Amino acid sequence: MTRIPNSVKGRPFLGRVSAPGFLLFSPLFLLLGLPSCTPADGGSSSGSNPGGAARGSSASVEGASAPGAFPLHIEDASGSSLIFQEPPTRIVSLVPSATLTLQALGAQSFLVGRTEYDAGSALAHLPSVGGGLEPSLETLVALEPDLVIRFAGESDPSTPKRLDDMGVRHLAVRLDRVADVRALMRELGAVTGLPDRAVELVAEMDAALDEIRRRVQGRPRVRVAYVLGGSPPWVAGPGTFIDELLATAGGENSFSDLEALYGPVSPEEFLVREIDLLLAPEGGEVLLPFTDIPLVRVSPALELPGPDLAQAAWRLAEILHPEAFR
């Protein structure tokens, strides 16, 4: 198993990190069927996907005839089926991006707990359940949630099993690509009874991304490597929202041939590849003693695929093509 450096693995979005040959914490990993249970109130049912493959963030959302009507049927990213008779009112989100999405939807009042990564002042009054992976289930269950939103993947097999054993309904999400963010907005909008606001959020994000593309259209592509940190350095590869944001902002991912979503590469790779610019999060360790490629620090918020994705893309575009934003 490839070891994730300490400077990298504490970051919340690394619930999706993968290394060549083995997907670490990745929701792309094919899920095995997990034990399931149905809460006593019959509010939801969950079971393994017969095909065994992880589904997208919002693979299936089926409601009654009118948008936002209940009962609502959702098949989540683990292939489990959930039926909502009404919107949940006590939610614990173990996924920071989902937490931000709930806030943007106007459903913040539904949250009764947070993770240690949800450090915003608006949520400071909520009790923390620890990390998004392997949270304190004692603290979580004491909050009496009627829905827990969790990462899909095999990095934390004990949490969904124990939630099942305790009859706590949970919804698995995965956020690899920009399309997954759109799906998450729609999914959580449907679950919370706020589908119209979800449609607005998606439209606002897409309009901003289209405006960025318009501004950088026809300009020379800047060859970029996004370095997460670590030794050897970890970079963002193809099939990731970071790769897509770079393209939207007028960049070209120099590691678009990486055989994983995110993974370690030899420092020598930075010498043999055509790279115009290095991007790395503020505070991230970048150990590349052999290169003089310019390095620009960006906000770690770029690594949270949520409702602020378009803002992150805008900041990237301003870095890569400042002349287009004057």
C-alpha positions as CSV (number, residue, x, y, z in Angstrom):
1,M,0.0,0.0,0.0
2,T,1.3,3.5,-0.9
3,R,1.7,5.6,2.2
4,I,0.1,9.0,2.2
5,P,2.5,11.6,3.6
6,N,1.4,13.3,6.8
7,S,1.4,16.7,5.0
8,V,-1.2,15.5,2.6
9,K,-3.5,13.0,4.4
10,G,-5.0,15.4,6.9
11,R,-6.8,17.3,4.2
12,P,-10.6,16.6,4.0
13,F,-10.8,16.2,0.2
14,L,-8.4,13.3,0.4
15,G,-11.4,11.1,1.0
16,R,-10.8,10.7,-2.7
17,V,-7.1,10.3,-3.0
18,S,-5.8,7.4,-5.1
19,A,-2.4,5.9,-5.9
20,P,-1.4,4.0,-9.0
21,G,-2.5,0.4,-8.7
22,F,-4.5,1.0,-5.6
23,L,-7.3,3.5,-4.8
24,L,-6.7,4.9,-1.3
25,F,-9.8,6.5,0.2
26,S,-11.3,6.7,-3.3
27,P,-15.0,6.5,-4.1
28,L,-14.0,5.1,-7.5
29,F,-13.1,1.9,-5.7
30,L,-15.7,-0.8,-6.4
31,L,-17.7,-1.2,-3.2
32,L,-18.4,-4.6,-1.7
33,G,-22.0,-5.0,-0.5
34,L,-22.4,-3.8,3.1
35,P,-24.8,-5.0,5.7
36,S,-28.0,-3.1,5.6
37,C,-30.9,-2.4,7.9
38,T,-34.2,-0.5,7.8
39,P,-34.9,1.9,10.7
40,A,-37.9,1.1,12.8
41,D,-39.9,4.0,11.4
42,G,-39.6,2.6,7.8
43,G,-38.2,5.9,6.7
44,S,-35.5,4.4,4.5
45,S,-34.1,1.2,3.2
46,S,-30.6,0.5,2.2
47,G,-28.9,-2.4,0.5
48,S,-25.9,-3.3,-1.6
49,N,-25.8,-2.6,-5.3
50,P,-26.1,-6.0,-7.0
51,G,-23.6,-4.9,-9.6
52,G,-21.1,-4.2,-6.9
53,A,-19.9,-0.9,-8.5
54,A,-19.9,2.5,-6.9
55,R,-22.5,4.8,-8.4
56,G,-22.2,8.5,-8.9
57,S,-22.9,11.1,-6.3
58,S,-26.6,11.3,-7.5
59,A,-27.0,8.2,-9.6
60,S,-30.7,8.0,-9.1
61,V,-33.2,10.5,-7.6
62,E,-36.8,9.7,-8.0
63,G,-39.5,11.7,-6.3
64,A,-43.3,11.9,-6.6
65,S,-44.8,13.7,-9.6
66,A,-43.9,17.2,-8.4
67,P,-40.3,18.4,-7.8
68,G,-39.4,18.2,-4.1
69,A,-42.4,16.0,-3.3
70,F,-42.1,13.0,-1.1
71,P,-41.7,10.1,-0.8
72,L,-38.3,10.4,-2.4
73,H,-36.1,7.5,-3.6
74,I,-32.4,7.9,-3.9
75,E,-29.7,5.5,-4.8
76,D,-26.5,6.8,-3.3
77,A,-22.8,6.5,-4.4
78,S,-22.4,3.2,-2.6
79,G,-25.4,1.7,-4.5
80,S,-27.6,1.8,-1.4
81,S,-31.2,2.7,-1.8
82,L,-32.8,5.2,0.5
83,I,-36.5,6.2,0.7
84,F,-37.3,9.6,2.4
85,Q,-41.0,10.0,3.5
86,E,-40.1,13.6,4.5
87,P,-37.1,15.8,4.7
88,P,-34.6,14.9,7.5
89,T,-34.4,17.6,10.2
90,R,-31.3,16.4,12.1
91,I,-28.3,16.0,9.8
92,V,-24.7,15.2,10.5
93,S,-22.4,15.7,7.5
94,L,-19.0,14.0,7.5
95,V,-18.2,15.5,4.1
96,P,-17.1,19.2,4.3
97,S,-18.3,19.8,0.7
98,A,-21.7,18.5,1.6
99,T,-21.8,20.7,4.6
100,L,-21.0,23.8,2.5
101,T,-23.7,22.7,0.1
102,L,-26.3,22.4,2.8
103,Q,-25.4,25.9,4.0
104,A,-25.7,27.3,0.4
105,L,-29.1,25.7,0.0
106,G,-30.3,27.4,3.2
107,A,-30.5,24.1,5.1
108,Q,-27.9,25.0,7.7
109,S,-30.6,24.7,10.5
110,F,-30.9,21.0,9.7
111,L,-27.3,20.4,10.8
112,V,-26.8,19.2,14.4
113,G,-23.1,18.2,14.2
114,R,-19.9,19.0,12.3
115,T,-16.4,17.6,11.7
116,E,-13.2,19.1,12.8
117,Y,-12.7,20.4,9.2
118,D,-15.9,22.5,9.4
119,A,-14.2,25.4,11.1
120,G,-16.4,28.3,9.9
121,S,-17.9,30.5,12.6
122,A,-21.4,29.8,11.4
123,L,-21.0,26.2,12.6
124,A,-18.8,26.8,15.6
125,H,-21.7,26.2,18.0
126,L,-22.2,22.7,16.8
127,P,-20.5,19.7,18.5
128,S,-17.7,18.1,16.5
129,V,-17.7,14.4,15.8
130,G,-14.0,14.4,14.9
131,G,-12.8,13.6,11.4
132,G,-14.9,12.7,8.4
133,L,-13.4,9.3,8.3
134,E,-13.7,7.2,11.5
135,P,-15.6,9.8,13.4
136,S,-16.6,9.4,17.1
137,L,-19.7,7.4,16.7
138,E,-20.6,7.8,20.3
139,T,-20.7,11.5,19.9
140,L,-22.5,11.2,16.5
141,V,-25.2,8.9,17.8
142,A,-25.8,11.0,20.8
143,L,-26.9,13.8,18.5
144,E,-29.8,11.6,17.3
145,P,-29.4,12.3,13.6
146,D,-32.0,11.2,11.2
147,L,-29.4,11.4,8.3
148,V,-25.6,11.1,8.2
149,I,-23.8,12.1,5.0
150,R,-20.6,10.2,4.5
151,F,-17.8,9.5,2.1
152,A,-18.3,6.6,-0.3
153,G,-15.3,4.3,-0.4
154,E,-13.5,1.5,1.4
155,S,-11.2,3.8,3.5
156,D,-13.6,3.6,6.4
157,P,-15.6,0.4,6.3
158,S,-16.4,0.3,10.0
159,T,-18.5,3.6,10.0
160,P,-21.3,2.5,7.6
161,K,-21.5,-0.9,9.2
162,R,-21.8,0.5,12.7
163,L,-24.3,3.1,11.5
164,D,-26.3,0.2,10.0
165,D,-26.1,-1.8,13.2
166,M,-27.4,1.2,15.1
167,G,-30.2,1.9,12.7
168,V,-28.9,5.3,11.6
169,R,-29.7,6.2,8.0
170,H,-26.6,7.3,6.0
171,L,-26.2,8.7,2.5
172,A,-22.8,8.1,0.7
173,V,-21.5,10.7,-1.7
174,R,-18.4,11.0,-4.0
175,L,-17.1,14.1,-5.5
176,D,-14.5,13.4,-8.1
177,R,-15.6,15.7,-10.9
178,V,-17.5,18.9,-11.4
179,A,-20.5,16.9,-12.5
180,D,-20.5,15.2,-9.1
181,V,-20.8,18.7,-7.5
182,R,-23.8,19.5,-9.6
183,A,-25.4,16.1,-8.7
184,L,-24.7,16.7,-5.0
185,M,-26.5,20.1,-5.1
186,R,-29.5,18.5,-6.8
187,E,-29.5,15.5,-4.5
188,L,-29.3,17.4,-1.3
189,G,-31.8,19.9,-2.6
190,A,-34.3,17.1,-3.2
191,V,-33.6,15.5,0.2
192,T,-34.1,18.7,2.2
193,G,-37.1,19.8,0.2
194,L,-35.3,22.7,-1.5
195,P,-35.0,21.6,-5.1
196,D,-35.6,25.1,-6.5
197,R,-32.7,26.5,-4.6
198,A,-30.5,23.6,-5.8
199,V,-31.5,24.5,-9.4
200,E,-30.4,28.1,-8.8
201,L,-27.1,27.0,-7.3
202,V,-26.3,24.8,-10.3
203,A,-27.3,27.6,-12.7
204,E,-25.2,30.2,-10.9
205,M,-22.1,27.9,-10.9
206,D,-22.5,27.0,-14.6
207,A,-23.0,30.6,-15.6
208,A,-19.8,31.7,-13.8
209,L,-17.8,28.8,-15.3
210,D,-19.1,29.7,-18.8
211,E,-18.0,33.3,-18.2
212,I,-14.5,32.2,-17.2
213,R,-14.3,30.1,-20.4
214,R,-15.4,33.0,-22.5
215,R,-12.7,35.3,-21.0
216,V,-9.8,32.9,-21.5
217,Q,-11.0,31.6,-24.9
218,G,-8.2,31.7,-27.6
219,R,-5.5,32.5,-25.1
220,P,-2.4,30.2,-24.9
221,R,-2.8,27.4,-22.4
222,V,-0.6,27.6,-19.3
223,R,1.0,24.2,-18.5
224,V,0.3,23.7,-14.8
225,A,1.1,21.1,-12.2
226,Y,-1.1,21.1,-9.0
227,V,1.1,19.9,-6.1
228,L,-0.8,18.7,-3.0
229,G,2.4,18.3,-1.0
230,G,4.3,15.4,0.5
231,S,7.5,13.6,-0.3
232,P,7.5,12.3,-3.0
233,P,5.2,15.1,-4.2
234,W,1.6,14.2,-4.8
235,V,-0.2,15.8,-7.8
236,A,-3.7,16.0,-9.2
237,G,-4.3,13.8,-12.2
238,P,-7.0,13.4,-14.8
239,G,-10.6,12.8,-14.0
240,T,-10.5,15.2,-11.0
241,F,-12.4,18.4,-10.4
242,I,-9.0,20.1,-10.1
243,D,-8.0,19.0,-13.6
244,E,-11.3,20.3,-14.9
245,L,-11.0,23.6,-13.1
246,L,-7.5,24.1,-14.6
247,A,-8.9,23.5,-18.1
248,T,-11.8,25.9,-17.5
249,A,-9.3,28.6,-16.3
250,G,-7.2,28.3,-19.4
251,G,-4.6,25.8,-18.1
252,E,-3.4,22.4,-19.1
253,N,-2.6,19.8,-16.5
254,S,1.0,18.6,-17.0
255,F,0.1,15.4,-15.2
256,S,-3.0,14.5,-17.3
257,D,-1.4,11.1,-18.0
258,L,-1.3,10.2,-14.3
259,E,-2.7,6.7,-13.8
260,A,-4.8,7.8,-10.8
261,L,-6.9,10.6,-9.6
262,Y,-4.2,11.8,-7.3
263,G,-0.8,10.2,-6.7
264,P,2.9,10.5,-5.9
265,V,5.4,11.2,-8.7
266,S,9.2,11.3,-8.7
267,P,10.7,14.9,-8.3
268,E,12.6,14.2,-11.5
269,E,9.3,14.2,-13.4
270,F,9.2,18.0,-12.9
271,L,12.4,18.3,-14.9
272,V,11.4,16.3,-17.9
273,R,7.9,17.6,-18.3
274,E,6.8,20.9,-19.9
275,I,5.5,22.9,-16.9
276,D,5.1,26.6,-16.9
277,L,3.7,27.0,-13.4
278,L,3.4,25.1,-10.1
279,L,0.3,25.6,-8.0
280,A,0.2,24.4,-4.4
281,P,-2.1,25.1,-1.4
282,E,-1.0,27.5,1.2
283,G,0.8,25.7,4.0
284,G,1.4,22.6,1.8
285,E,4.9,21.1,1.8
286,V,6.6,21.3,-1.6
287,L,10.0,19.7,-1.8
288,L,11.3,20.1,-5.4
289,P,15.0,21.1,-5.0
290,F,15.8,20.5,-8.7
291,T,13.5,22.9,-10.4
292,D,13.2,26.6,-10.8
293,I,9.6,26.5,-12.1
294,P,7.6,29.4,-10.6
295,L,5.4,28.4,-7.6
296,V,2.1,30.1,-6.8
297,R,0.2,29.4,-3.6
298,V,-3.5,29.1,-3.7
299,S,-6.2,28.8,-1.0
300,P,-6.8,25.3,0.3
301,A,-10.5,26.0,-0.4
302,L,-9.7,25.0,-4.0
303,E,-9.7,21.5,-2.7
304,L,-13.3,21.5,-1.5
305,P,-15.6,20.6,-4.4
306,G,-18.7,22.4,-3.3
307,P,-20.8,25.5,-4.1
308,D,-17.7,27.8,-4.2
309,L,-16.2,25.8,-7.1
310,A,-16.8,28.6,-9.6
311,Q,-15.1,31.1,-7.3
312,A,-12.1,28.8,-7.1
313,A,-12.0,28.5,-10.9
314,W,-12.2,32.3,-11.2
315,R,-9.2,32.7,-8.9
316,L,-7.2,30.2,-10.9
317,A,-8.1,32.0,-14.2
318,E,-6.9,35.3,-12.6
319,I,-3.5,33.6,-11.9
320,L,-3.1,32.0,-15.3
321,H,-4.5,34.8,-17.4
322,P,-4.5,38.0,-15.4
323,E,-4.8,40.1,-18.5
324,A,-8.3,38.7,-19.1
325,F,-9.6,39.9,-15.7
326,R,-8.4,43.5,-15.6
